[in-house]
Amino acid sequence: MPSDPGSVEFWVPPFLSTSRVAEFTAKLTGLRVIQLMSAGADAWVGRVPPGVTLCDARGVHSSSTSEWVLTAVLSYLRSFPAFARDQADRTWSYGRYAPTDELAGKRVLIVGAGAIGEATAARLAPFEVTVTLVARTARDGVHGIDELPGLLPDADVVILLLPLTPETRGLVDADFLRRMPEGALLVNAARGPVVRTEALVAELATGRIGAAVDVTDPEPLPEDHPLWTMPNFLLTPHVGGSVRGLLPRAYGLVGDQIRRYAAGQPVINEVQNGY
């Protein structure tokens, strides 16, 4: 440590810090603000000392994560994973003009209408889709989470962009997956434990739906996990927010927050009730 930790008032933990890093706060006896560089705060909720304000990086990951979502949806629907496997095997198994699925005309349900959800909806707009947004509580143009059971049967693509909280842990269970129509796609760019892995494995094994995910539970998956070999499962290694422009955007927010704090102004992006 470069100085007395007790003199630190404003702390920016490393990107993707775990709960082990959160334990360091015990040494920062003068701490007033923790500014995260991640959109999710689940590793920190309940571990912040009294009197300390926890802020997330709302807005920093909107472009990168929404780009990942769009890439995952298009890649899965247009069968790019199968084409990549064929390229690796030097085969042309699909034939010259084999049709794939398409995004145009799809009914997309976005569960999580925060900054990333809004950015995803904006990027989907030119693709001739119908977008429905769901949030913790209903508001103008956004459905409440309690309406999910009735919305799922009409969704061709379900995109998870909600934070991990006690209420959202295990939200996607066997009943949730059964309500999705045949041929639907589940996309998880949130947190792995939002989905019950055993339920996802069972549903994917039937071939009825597909999934494209950036996060899993556990993470990473064990080498012998059945999801690795499922043809209707697309996996990336938690890279949705990892782009070259991340740190400049993140430290831009950090600088703004430090200036607010130094000027005695309220900081933004305060985490309350896990959000």
N, C-alpha and C positions, 0 to 999 in steps of 0.2 A: 504494500500500500504506500502511495507517495506521500501521505500526510496522516495526521491523526484522524481516524475514522469517525471519532466523536464530533468532529467539526463539520461533517458533511450534512448539508441541508437538502440538496437536490441530487438524486442518484439516477443514472441511466444504466440499468443492467445490460449485459450483452444480449444480442439478438438470440432468440430461442433459448433463453435461460430456463432452467428447470427448477423444481421446488428446492433442490439442494442450494442453488444460488440464493433463493429467498431466505434461507437461514442466515445469510450474511447480514441481514438487517439488524440482528441483535447487537452487532458491533457499531452500528450507526446510530448512536444514542441521540444525536441532534437532528435526525432525519425528519423532513417535513413533506417531501414529494418524491414518489417513485414514478419515473416516466419510462414505460415499456416501449420497445420498438416492434412489438408484435401486436396484431389485432386481437388475439385471444389473451385473456388474463386468467385462465383457469388454473395455471400453476401458482398463481399468487393470491387468489381470493382466499381469505381466511388465514393468511400468513403475514399480513401487513400489520405492523404494530399500531396500537391506538394513536390517533392524532396524526397519522400519516395519510396523505392523499395518494391514491393509486390512479394513474392515468394510462390508457392504452394508446395505440397508434392508429386510431380510427382515420381512415382515408389514405394512409400510407400504402396499404396493400390492395387498394381497390382495383387499380389497373392490372397489376400482375396476376392476382387471383382470379379476376373475371376473365382475363385472357386464358388462363389455364382451363377454366370451366368451358369456355367456348371451344378451345382446342380439344379437350377430352370428349365433349359431346360430338363434335364433327368427326373426330378420329374414330370413335366407336361406331357411329351411324354409317360412316362411309367405309367401314371395314379396314381401316389402315393397319390395325394390329395383325390381321390375317395377311395382308399384303406384305408387311414387314417380315413376317415369318416365311412367306414364300420367297422373298428376296434373299433372305439368309440361306434358304435351301436351294436357291437358283431354280425355282419352279414357277410355272404359270398356271396354277391349278384352277383359277377362277374363270378362265376363258377370256376371250378378247373383249367382249362387251357385257360381262356379267353385271346385272343390276345390284345395287346396294340400297340400303335405306337412305333417307334424306332428312334434313332438318326442316325444310320448308313445310308448312302446314301443321307442324307439331304443336301440341298443347303443353306448355312448360310451366311447372309449378316450382317456384323458388321459395324455399322454407328458410326464412331469415332475411328480413327486409331492411338491413342496415346499410352501411356505405357500400360494402361489397355486393350485397344483393341488388342495390339500385344500379351500381355500375354494370353488373351482369345483365340486368334487364335492358339497360341502354344498349349494350353491345349485341343483344339478341334481336333488338327491334328491326334491323334491316333484313332479317332472315325469314320474314313472312310467317312468324309464329304468334301464338296467343300466349301471353305471359300472365300468370296469376301469382301475386305476392302474399306471403303469410308471415306474420310477426307474432311476438308474444301476446300483444293485445291488438285488437282491430282498430283501424283508423281509416280515414278517407282513402279509398283505393287499395286498402290492404286488409286481408282477412285475419282473424285471430287464430291462434294455434288450436283452439278448441274446435275449429271448423275442418281440421285436416281430414278426419275420417270420411267426410262427405266430398272432399275435393280430390282425394287420391284416385278414385276410379276413373276420373276424367283427365288424368295427367299422363301424357306420353313420356315426358322427361321430368323427373323430380330431382331438384338441385338443393343440396343441404349446405347452407351458409350461416348456420346459427352457432352461437357460442356454446361451450360445454359448461353446463350448470347442473345442479342436482335434478332440475326439472327436465333437462334435455338428454341426460345420460340414459342410454337405452331407448330413446324415443322411437327409433326405427326397429321395431320388433317384428315377430312373425305376423301379427295382425296387420301392421302397417304395410308390410311387403305383400301380403295376400290381397290387400285392397288395390294395389297397383294393377293396371290392366295387362293382359298378355302382350309381350313385346315391348313393354316399357323399359326405360333406362333410369337407374338410380345413380346419381352423381354426388359423391361426398368430398367437398372441399372444406369441411368444417373441422371436426375432430373425430378420431377413430371411435371412441366410446359412445358417440351419439348413435351408432349402429350396433346392434347386438350381432356379433360376428357369427355365432352359431346359427342364428336365424337366417342371416344372409347366405351362408354356405348351403343351408337346406333349401332355400328358395332358388338359388342359382343352379343347384344340382338338378332341378326339374327342367331347366332350360326355358322356363316361362318368361323370365325377365333377364336383364343384363345389368351390370354395374361398372362404373368407371370411378376410381377413387384415388385420392392423393394421400389418404390417411387410413390407418388400420388400427385394430385393437386385437392383439398386441402389435406394437410397432418397434422394429420391423417384424414381419411375419416369420415364424420358424421355417426352416428349410423344408420341412415335411408337411407344411400346411396345405390343405386341399385347394385353397384359392389360387395358388401359383399356377396350377395346370388347367384351370377352368377356361374354356374358350370364350365364354360370355363375361369375362372379367378383365378389365383393363386397370393396371396399377402403375402409379408413378411414386417415387420415394419421398413424399412430403416436400415437394419443390414448388408448390403453387405460388408462394410469395418470393421465392429465391430468384431474383433477376438482378442484372447489373445496376439498375437504377434504384434499387432498394435503399441502400445506405444514404445516398444523397437526399432522397425524400425523407427518410427517417430522421436524419440529423437536421434537416430543415425544420421539421416539427419540433425537435429537441431545442433548437435555437430559439424558436418562437416561444416555447414554453418557459425557457430560462429567462427570457426577457420579460415575460408576463410576471413571473415570480419575483424577479429583481425589482420590478416597478410596483410591486404590491397589488397587482391585478389578479383576478381569479384565473387559474389554469383551466384548460379545456380538456375534453375527453375523459372526465373523471369516471371511474368504474364504480357502479352502484348495483348491488344485487347480482354481481357476476357479469354485468354487461358494461 
